[in-house]
Amino acid sequence: MLAGSTLARTPHFALHSVALNADQGDLNAKPLFDVPAVWLGAMVPKRWAKRAVTRNALKRQIFAVSQLYHAQLPTAAYVVRLRSGFDRVQFISASSEALKLAARNELHQLLARATQARPGAPGLVPA
């Protein structure tokens, strides 16, 4: 999945995608998923979020914000990946409202960038 294209990045998150259909050159290739739809996963490694409560809170934010952009994303499989940790000095609590708000704002930026039409980016629809 991460071998697919990177659609957008923010300081803490990256959005990766891969097409669902089989490769046109290989007729024996199977599609990634049998049902054509928008598939979204969240990857929050322990390396960047040590506490399970933080990882779970970030995943909940990813899925909640992605629902707002679901209709604007083209049919594909997506992964939102935490690419760096949030500062534990600034966000002392493992699951504070401040951390959730910061993550939510950054996820809005990430998905807004991914859904904007860009030249040379096939399959993206305008916001």
C-alpha positions in Angstrom: 0.0 0.0 0.0 2.8 2.5 0.8 4.3 1.6 -2.5 1.4 3.5 -4.1 1.4 7.2 -4.7 1.5 9.8 -1.9 -1.3 12.2 -2.4 -0.7 14.7 0.3 1.5 15.4 3.4 1.3 17.5 6.5 3.9 17.8 9.2 2.5 14.8 11.1 0.4 12.8 8.5 0.7 11.4 4.9 -2.0 10.1 2.7 -1.1 7.2 0.4 -3.3 5.6 -2.3 -3.4 2.7 -4.7 -5.9 1.9 -7.4 -8.3 -0.9 -6.9 -8.4 -2.3 -10.4 -6.0 -4.9 -11.8 -3.0 -3.8 -13.8 -4.0 -3.4 -17.4 -0.9 -5.2 -18.7 -1.5 -8.4 -16.6 -4.8 -10.0 -17.3 -4.3 -12.6 -14.5 -3.8 -9.9 -11.9 -6.6 -9.7 -9.3 -8.0 -6.4 -8.0 -6.9 -5.2 -4.6 -10.5 -5.4 -3.3 -13.4 -7.0 -5.0 -15.9 -4.2 -4.2 -15.2 -0.9 -6.0 -15.4 1.7 -3.2 -13.3 4.1 -1.2 -11.3 2.0 1.3 -9.5 3.8 4.1 -7.0 2.6 6.7 -5.1 4.3 9.4 -1.5 3.5 10.4 -0.3 4.9 13.7 3.0 3.3 14.6 4.2 2.9 18.2 7.4 4.7 17.1 5.4 8.0 16.9 2.7 7.4 19.4 4.0 5.4 22.4 0.8 5.1 24.3 -2.1 3.0 23.1 -4.7 5.6 24.2 -2.9 8.1 21.9 -2.8 5.7 19.0 -6.5 4.9 19.4 -7.5 8.6 19.7 -5.5 9.5 16.6 -7.2 6.6 14.6 -10.6 7.8 15.7 -9.8 11.3 14.5 -8.6 9.9 11.2 -11.8 7.9 10.6 -14.0 10.8 11.8 -12.4 13.4 9.5 -12.2 11.0 6.6 -16.0 10.5 6.6 -16.4 14.2 5.8 -14.3 13.8 2.6 -15.5 10.3 1.7 -17.7 11.4 -1.2 -14.9 13.6 -2.7 -12.3 10.9 -2.9 -12.1 8.7 -6.0 -12.6 5.0 -5.8 -9.3 3.6 -4.4 -7.6 2.3 -1.3 -6.1 4.9 1.0 -3.9 4.8 4.1 -3.4 7.8 6.4 -0.1 7.3 8.1 1.3 9.2 11.1 4.7 10.2 9.9 6.0 12.0 13.0 5.0 12.3 16.6 3.2 15.1 18.4 5.4 16.9 20.9 4.8 15.3 24.3 5.9 18.6 26.0 3.1 20.5 24.3 0.5 17.7 24.6 1.2 16.2 28.0 -2.0 14.2 28.3 -2.1 11.0 26.2 -5.6 11.8 24.9 -6.2 15.5 25.5 -8.7 17.7 23.7 -5.8 19.9 22.5 -4.1 16.8 20.8 -7.4 15.7 19.2 -8.1 19.2 17.9 -4.5 19.6 16.5 -4.7 16.2 14.8 -8.2 17.0 13.5 -7.1 20.4 12.0 -4.1 18.8 10.3 -6.2 15.9 8.9 -8.6 18.5 7.4 -5.6 20.1 5.7 -4.4 16.7 4.5 -7.7 15.5 3.0 -8.5 18.9 1.5 -5.1 18.9 -0.3 -5.8 15.4 -1.6 -9.3 16.2 -2.9 -8.2 19.4 -4.7 -7.8 19.0 -8.5 -4.2 19.2 -9.5 -2.7 19.0 -13.0 -1.1 15.7 -13.7 -2.9 13.9 -10.8 -5.3 11.5 -12.5 -8.4 10.4 -10.7 -8.6 13.4 -8.3 -11.9 15.3 -8.3 -12.2 19.0 -7.4 -13.3 19.8 -3.9 
